[in-house]
Amino acid sequence: MTRIALCLLVLPALSACGEGDAPSVEILSAFPDALVPEDDTKDDLTLRVRYEDPTGDLGGGTARVHDCRSASVITELEVPAIANEGAAREGVAISGELELHVTDVGASPSGGRSETCDAAGAEPGAFCVVLVDAAGNESEPDCAEIAVTPGG
């Protein structure tokens, strides 16, 4: 069974300005830089990302992590409330960092390449993150190359 988790790393910074409605995402780090699907101690991926959300409604949305080895392998993680209710209701811009955990990454899946990964120009071994706010606005993807190796 695949387990997934999402953790907030820092409190969001609130501001009163921003352009557009879609959040943005930038991968700051990925750990480890190589995964071994056959070894349960080496098949979990942690991505630390920076987000900006001009409308404050990222909480209640999702983080989608695309495994670029397959069009069908997408891990969806619920994003917990970030801004307080008043700020979210008023559309106050927020920014901060999230830590995304994708556990039990499997051996090379089949099923073609993800359109999201193709659009981002990602390599086949990459993992791409898209943030979707509560209103359904999607960020552009950001990707990190991760080696997935057989054996252990």
Buried (B, 14 or more C-beta within 10 A) or exposed (E): EEEBEBEBEEEBEBEEEBEEBBBBBBBBEBEEEEBBBEEEEBBBBBBBBBBBBBBBBBBBBBBBBBBBBBBEBBBEBEBEEBBEEEBBEEBBBBBBBBBBBBBBBBEEBEEEBBEBBEEBEBEBBBBBBBBBBBEEBBBBBBBBEBEBEEEE
